[in-house]
Structures are given as C-alpha cells and as structure tokens.
Amino acid sequence: MTDLNDSLDSLFTGDTGPVREYPIRQNAVEYKPATQRFEEGCDKCKGSGNFVSYTGRIVGQCFACKGLGKKVFKTSPATRENNREKAAERKEKIMTRSVEDFKAANQAEYEWLVMTAPRWDVAASLLAGLHRYGDLTEKQMGLIRNAIARDVARAVARENAVTNAPSVDVSAIEKAFAVAREKAARVGQMGTFVKPLKLAAGTSKDDVAFKCSAGDGKWAGMVFFKSLDDRKLGYVKAGKFIRQFACTDAEANAVVTVASNPKEGLIAYAKAWSRCGVCGRGLLADESIERGIGPICFGKYGLA
C-alpha cells in the first residue's frame, strides 16, 4: 500500500533534465495577424444601440447589435451581397425544380390553378404559395380537387340547361329595339343609347317584374333579362332561354311567358307600378297606363 504522506522535496530539488532552448518546435507555424473585420452601422437601431417602441420610448438595448450600435463582419458588404444573390439563385432553381415535379405529378390541378387564378383570389394565393414553397399541403390539394369537381358539375349543369332550355320567341323585342336604335341614331337625337324595357307578369307589385334589352355588336342576336335590382336572370340565344343560377323558378316562368308578348308585359308593369315601362317616370294619365308607356316614349319602340 502506497504511503500518501511521502515527502515532495525531491520534485523541487532533484535533477529536472536539460533546459530546452528556443525554438521549442522545429516546424512551428508562423504567426498570422487577425482577419480583417468590416464594421457597419446597425440598420435596426440606426446606430443608437437602443430598442425603441412604437411610442418612441426606449425599452432596452437593440437585440440585433447587442447595444453596440454597429455590427462586425468578416466579409465585405460586396461579398455578402454576392453570396446572397447566389443563395437566391440556388433557391430559385430548387423552387423551379419542385414546381416542375408538382406539375408532372398533378397536371390537372396545376392547369386548374393557372386558369382560375386570374378570377379567384383563393386560386391565386394557392398558385403563389406553390411557387414560393414548391408544394402544397394535403388540405390545399383537397380544396383544389373539390373545386375541380364543382366546376365539372356546373359545366354539366350548364350543358343540360342549354339542352333542356325552354323555347322563347323574342322577335317582337328584337324588332322593338331595332326600331328604337334606328330612331335614336337620327340626326338631332341624343346619341344611340336605348333604355331597357320594363315588363311584368302581372298587374300587382307582388308579381314578377324584370328588364330586358336586345344585344348589339358582338352580342347581336341575344336578348338579356335582369331583375329590377340588376340581378342577372338569363338570356335568349337561338330561341332558347338560358337561365342564370340566381334566377328563381318564378322569374324563369315569367320571362318565358312575357318575353314573347312585350306589349302586354309593358301594360302589366304600368298598371302595377304606375310608371313608364321605358324611362320609369310616373304615369298619371289613364291612357298612358293602358298602353304601358308615357307620351314621350310612346311609339319609339314600335309597340304602339
């Protein structure tokens, strides 16, 4: 067993061997000065070193520069900017490759996004997120697939609506607007604007009333119908009434019934509302109410 109380005098008085001379190592590395540092003012605190609240009160030191008011970098601003540009280029390449992979795996969904983004903010947001992150979540993909299924169902519904659309003879309305445009285009007339006709399916305000106008230019051959509050009800093209989604069954039946006989619709509107079926001004004379049009507008549409 070792005696732990041995004297240590021999460690200080004994022979410690020859003293080594300089250099200690034959292949010692030469000293290199510290790397150059680049100082810049802190852009967060504007060099003050303080964190200032939105009320203008100093609440502590700046977190970005630790209260120094400046930052120290090992590289120059030009080098750091170049590195940032290269990093952005690498990120852009990665995102482009990710988007291409997404397009290859989900072609229908991507085409729907590109087609729908200009007219729907949700699709535009999803497309922007795809180009930003390179992919979409399962929940987002489910939203897109549900929207695609909805659009397909609506397309089928529109096709069925055209196939099963009721026939409507709007020749009297088209003739009336042709006469009105011809008279409005005469020398001395106030332009060529033609107001829509206001028609009603009954002589009570509770009955359906609507407005109609014949298309011109690229819309020639079509007659459009709106409610009195400018809600689109539908249109007639090639003798078929194509109703819109906002059109109720009562409004659709009224259009089909009244559109073929606009003169009776004018009279019904005048009796229900006591207003001219063209300009909408109030009618006081019984004669005007009976023909559904005021004395000034009388005869302009060839319905008298």
Secondary structure, DSSP 8 states (H G I E B T S, - for coil): ---TT---HHHHHS-------S-SSTT----------EEEE-TTTTTS-EEE-TTS-EEEE-TTTTTSSEEEESS-HHHHHHHHHHHHHHHHHHHHHHHHHHHHH-HHHHHHHHHHGGG-HHHHHHHHHHHHHSS--HHHHHHHHHHHHHHHHHHHHHHHHHHT--B---HHHHHHHHHHHHHHTSTTSS-S----EEEESSSSTTS-EEEEEE--GGGTTEEEEEETT--EEEEEETTEEEE-TT--HHHHHHHHHHTT-HHHHHHHHHHHH-B-TTT--B--SHHHHHHTS-TTTTTTTS--
